[in-house]
Amino acid sequence: MKIAMGVTGGVAAYKAAELVRRLQDKKFSVQVVMTRAAREFVTPLTFAALTGNKVITEMFGGENGAPANLESAIEHIAVAQRIDLLLVAPATADILASFAHGEAGDFLTTLYLASTAPVIVAPAMNVNMWEHPATRANLETLRTRGVHVVDPEEGYLACGMTGAGRLASTEAIVEKVCHVLGVRDDFSGQTVLVTAGPTREDIDPVRFLTNRSSGKMGYALAEAAARRGAHVVLVSGPVHLPAPEGADWIPVRTTEEMRQAVRDRAPGADVVIMAAAVSDYRPTEARPQKLKRQGERLVLELEPTPDILAELGRDKGRRVLVGFAAETEHLAENSRSKMARKGADMIVANDVTQQGAGFDADTNIVTLFLRDGREIPLPKLSKLEVANRVLDQVLQLRKISG
Ligand code: CTP
């Protein structure tokens, strides 16, 4: 997994070198990005030597007197598409303010805006700056946007004062990185069955009914569960995504095929997550020959498909059952009634009318509705992060169901 690590201008910048090493010990690949101020404290050469990667310091290249160029900017922006996480350590009050206000004056701030990957900041600064209402407000803004914060520690500060503001320990930052990226073992020994993608219902040998599901949410769930040590079974409708490493991948086309695959594998599963956008209706008969153009109107007769989630809900055992809801109105009401009707323990609901939610996006904005009445709205997050938040709740439900 690839981490972009932003180093900003504070005395603690020297600790970033040790942090890079510890992240590499965990097999993360690290691309360091330094602000101009950071370079007053440490040289890019230190990080280049540690990572084996050129350190990004300027938006348009132009480092060490070389001319600025567009390729360099394009290459740098490509970093935003490739990374799994953006970590900023140490993060100054200045960078927190820039992130909070959406400024894009240098490479690091541009990367923050251009990337959909999760973000962790580890602030370090003078105690008065840390406690200032402006810094508090900026952090609050970032938190509500889903940015993770590793709070600084109390102690002696380089400015001679004592108080909160010292960069968190390397261990605490590495632990947070592992947690956010879902690199942990809390699902080991558990089998998680995930369905993903659309289904196709044949009209004739060349035509079918389907929907716009890309499968990204389901594949993110499968990947997240696998990273957390689960044995993953992924039952997938037709999508253009590579099968996640290590998962049992079962490709299906129709609702009936998906139903059979789920029925076969559900008895061995501890958790079933129905992220697939299953077709609710199918043609009453799939014509054996291609339908020819005829007459003025053509009426297709449809019948309901079997509800796979509801069937599982009727014979649930101790399995945790998670359903999805894509709604355009009355999100809470529809999700709660869906949960009750289908016997699910949790519904992951998204309002597909919101920008950055739903089909084919890399991000999602969901609310988790739980059996016990709790309602957890999540900010706009990458689908992998949504997956990890869903799995966090699943784990709690597993503990309750024993
Ligand atoms: N689902 C299923 N089998 C179906 C249809 C849906 O297992 N035949 C599952 C989906 O995978 C999803 C959940 O049920 O987890 C919600 O699906 P949705 O189609 O939104 O629910 P419906 O009950 O059909 O409600 P409505 O169409 O009124 O929104």
Residues whose N, C-alpha, C, O or C-beta is under 5 A from the ligand:
A	BS01	CTP	M274 A275 A276 A277 V278 S279 D280 T305 P306 D307 I308 L309 V322 G323 F324 A325 A326
